[in-house]
Amino acid sequence: MRKISLMLIAAALLVTGSMRANGPETEKPTKQLTARIWSLLKKNVFDVELVDQTADVRFIVNRKHEIVILTIDSDSEALEYAIKLKLNYKKVDLSSYKEGETYIIPIRVVGG
């Protein structure tokens, strides 16, 4: 059973890695979108254990003006969970964005 689990995890990582290497081009989010994400994250207090952790967040904005998290690349599962909880399907009011465009934004948790 354990071997099957390890094989599935290895296969998932392989598929994810190849999709990432051959995936569509990503754009930097607009300043307005970056500012909105920052405001959503700054309202929340992160655990002390997450200070100095980083993550690259890949997302799209759907037609309902919601952030949809695609992937989060981080060494910390707790940070991934916190980011998904705070950003996924949160509404953003933007004047300009490309619906369905894949964006990537780096996030670093700093101590306050």
C-alpha positions as CSV (number, residue, x, y, z in Angstrom):
1,M,0.0,0.0,0.0
2,R,2.8,2.4,0.9
3,K,4.6,1.7,-2.4
4,I,1.4,2.5,-4.3
5,S,1.1,5.8,-2.5
6,L,4.7,6.7,-3.2
7,M,4.2,5.8,-6.9
8,L,1.1,8.0,-7.1
9,I,2.9,11.0,-5.5
10,A,5.9,10.5,-7.8
11,A,3.6,10.4,-10.8
12,A,1.8,13.5,-9.7
13,L,5.0,15.4,-9.2
14,L,6.2,14.3,-12.7
15,V,3.0,15.4,-14.3
16,T,3.0,18.7,-12.5
17,G,6.7,19.3,-13.4
18,S,6.2,18.6,-17.0
19,M,3.0,20.7,-17.2
20,R,4.9,23.5,-15.5
21,A,7.8,23.3,-18.0
22,N,5.5,23.2,-21.0
23,G,2.7,25.3,-19.6
24,P,1.4,28.5,-21.0
25,E,3.3,31.7,-20.6
26,T,2.4,33.6,-17.4
27,E,2.2,37.3,-17.0
28,K,3.1,39.4,-14.0
29,P,-0.1,40.7,-12.4
30,T,-1.0,44.3,-12.8
31,K,-0.1,46.7,-10.0
32,Q,-3.8,47.0,-9.2
33,L,-4.1,43.2,-8.9
34,T,-0.9,43.0,-6.8
35,A,-2.2,45.7,-4.5
36,R,-5.5,43.9,-4.1
37,I,-3.8,40.6,-3.2
38,W,-1.5,42.4,-0.8
39,S,-4.5,44.0,0.9
40,L,-6.3,40.6,1.2
41,L,-3.2,39.0,2.8
42,K,-2.2,41.9,5.1
43,K,-5.6,41.8,6.9
44,N,-4.7,38.3,8.2
45,V,-2.2,37.4,10.8
46,F,0.2,34.5,9.9
47,D,1.6,32.1,12.4
48,V,5.1,32.9,13.7
49,E,6.3,29.6,12.2
50,L,5.5,31.0,8.7
51,V,7.8,34.1,9.0
52,D,10.4,34.1,6.2
53,Q,8.6,31.4,4.2
54,T,8.1,32.0,0.5
55,A,5.7,30.8,-2.1
56,D,5.1,31.3,-5.8
57,V,1.4,31.4,-6.4
58,R,0.0,30.7,-9.9
59,F,-3.6,31.8,-10.4
60,I,-6.2,33.1,-12.8
61,V,-9.0,35.7,-12.5
62,N,-12.3,34.2,-13.7
63,R,-15.3,36.0,-15.3
64,K,-16.8,36.5,-11.8
65,H,-13.7,38.6,-10.9
66,E,-12.6,35.9,-8.4
67,I,-9.0,34.8,-7.9
68,V,-8.7,31.0,-8.6
69,I,-5.5,29.5,-7.3
70,L,-4.0,26.9,-9.7
71,T,-0.8,26.0,-7.9
72,I,1.3,27.1,-4.9
73,D,5.0,26.3,-5.0
74,S,6.3,26.4,-1.4
75,D,8.3,24.2,1.0
76,S,5.6,24.9,3.7
77,E,2.3,23.1,3.5
78,A,1.0,25.4,6.2
79,L,1.8,28.4,4.1
80,E,0.1,26.9,1.1
81,Y,-3.0,26.2,3.1
82,A,-3.0,29.7,4.6
83,I,-2.7,31.3,1.1
84,K,-5.5,29.2,-0.4
85,L,-7.7,30.0,2.6
86,K,-7.1,33.8,2.3
87,L,-7.1,34.2,-1.5
88,N,-9.0,31.4,-3.3
89,Y,-12.2,32.6,-4.8
90,K,-11.9,36.0,-3.2
91,K,-13.5,38.7,-5.3
92,V,-11.3,41.4,-6.8
93,D,-12.7,44.6,-8.4
94,L,-10.4,45.4,-11.2
95,S,-10.7,47.8,-14.1
96,S,-8.3,45.8,-16.4
97,Y,-7.3,42.2,-16.3
98,K,-7.3,39.3,-18.8
99,E,-9.9,36.7,-18.0
100,G,-8.3,33.2,-17.9
101,E,-4.8,34.6,-18.1
102,T,-2.4,32.8,-15.9
103,Y,-0.6,35.0,-13.4
104,I,2.2,34.2,-11.0
105,I,3.1,36.2,-7.9
106,P,5.8,35.6,-5.4
107,I,4.8,35.9,-1.7
108,R,7.0,36.2,1.3
109,V,5.8,36.3,4.9
110,V,7.7,38.9,7.0
111,G,7.5,39.4,10.7
112,G,5.8,42.5,12.0
